Amino acid sequence: MEKLTLKSQRFRHEREAGWKQLETLLSQIERKGIRSLSNEQITHLPNLYRSTLSSLSAARATSLDQNVVAYLESLSARAYYI
């Protein structure tokens, strides 16, 4: 169990910055609309989305912490509807 916890923490640590960037952009879009993003942010959005989906797929495949899986599912769903 401890090994799985360490694996989950490392997985999250390596990828969390991208997830937070996506979350920040989504929050801005939800509050102010997509026109509030810069061209650079709009260009970066699909990459962040794909990276998050990739993380979700890996988290599901390796049976990582269910909290991580639930967070990534929620984040991915929010991004899908933008």
C-alpha positions as CSV (number, residue, x, y, z in Angstrom):
1,M,0.0,0.0,0.0
2,E,2.8,2.4,0.9
3,K,4.4,1.8,-2.5
4,L,1.1,2.7,-4.3
5,T,0.9,5.9,-2.2
6,L,4.4,6.9,-3.2
7,K,3.7,6.1,-6.8
8,S,0.6,8.2,-6.7
9,Q,2.3,11.1,-5.1
10,R,5.2,11.0,-7.7
11,F,2.7,10.8,-10.5
12,R,0.8,13.8,-9.2
13,H,4.0,15.8,-8.5
14,E,5.3,15.3,-12.0
15,R,2.1,16.4,-13.7
16,E,0.2,18.7,-11.3
17,A,1.6,21.9,-12.7
18,G,-0.1,21.3,-16.1
19,W,-3.4,20.4,-14.4
20,K,-3.3,23.6,-12.3
21,Q,-2.6,25.6,-15.5
22,L,-5.7,24.1,-17.1
23,E,-7.8,24.6,-14.0
24,T,-6.8,28.3,-13.9
25,L,-7.6,28.8,-17.6
26,L,-11.0,27.0,-17.2
27,S,-11.9,29.1,-14.2
28,Q,-11.0,32.3,-16.1
29,I,-13.2,31.2,-19.0
30,E,-16.1,30.3,-16.7
31,R,-15.9,33.7,-15.0
32,K,-15.0,36.0,-17.9
33,G,-15.5,34.1,-21.1
34,I,-13.1,32.7,-23.6
35,R,-12.3,36.1,-25.1
36,S,-10.6,37.0,-21.8
37,L,-7.7,34.6,-22.7
38,S,-4.7,35.8,-24.6
39,N,-3.7,34.2,-27.9
40,E,-0.9,32.3,-26.2
41,Q,-3.3,30.9,-23.6
42,I,-5.8,29.9,-26.2
43,T,-3.1,28.1,-28.2
44,H,-1.9,26.3,-25.0
45,L,-5.3,25.2,-24.0
46,P,-5.6,22.1,-26.3
47,N,-2.2,20.9,-25.2
48,L,-3.1,21.1,-21.5
49,Y,-6.4,19.3,-22.2
50,R,-4.7,16.5,-24.1
51,S,-2.0,16.2,-21.4
52,T,-4.7,16.0,-18.7
53,L,-6.6,13.3,-20.7
54,S,-3.3,11.4,-21.0
55,S,-2.8,11.6,-17.2
56,L,-6.3,10.4,-16.6
57,S,-5.8,7.4,-18.9
58,A,-2.5,6.5,-17.1
59,A,-4.1,7.0,-13.7
60,R,-7.0,4.7,-14.5
61,A,-4.7,2.1,-16.1
62,T,-2.4,1.9,-13.1
63,S,-5.2,2.1,-10.5
64,L,-3.8,5.1,-8.8
65,D,-5.5,7.0,-5.9
66,Q,-9.2,7.3,-6.7
67,N,-9.0,11.0,-5.6
68,V,-6.6,11.7,-8.4
69,V,-8.7,9.9,-10.9
70,A,-11.9,11.7,-9.7
71,Y,-10.1,15.1,-9.9
72,L,-8.8,14.4,-13.4
73,E,-12.3,13.2,-14.6
74,S,-13.8,16.4,-13.3
75,L,-11.1,18.6,-14.8
76,S,-11.4,16.8,-18.2
77,A,-15.2,17.1,-18.2
78,R,-15.0,20.9,-17.5
79,A,-12.5,21.3,-20.3
80,Y,-14.5,19.2,-22.8
81,Y,-17.5,21.6,-22.5
82,I,-15.4,24.8,-23.2
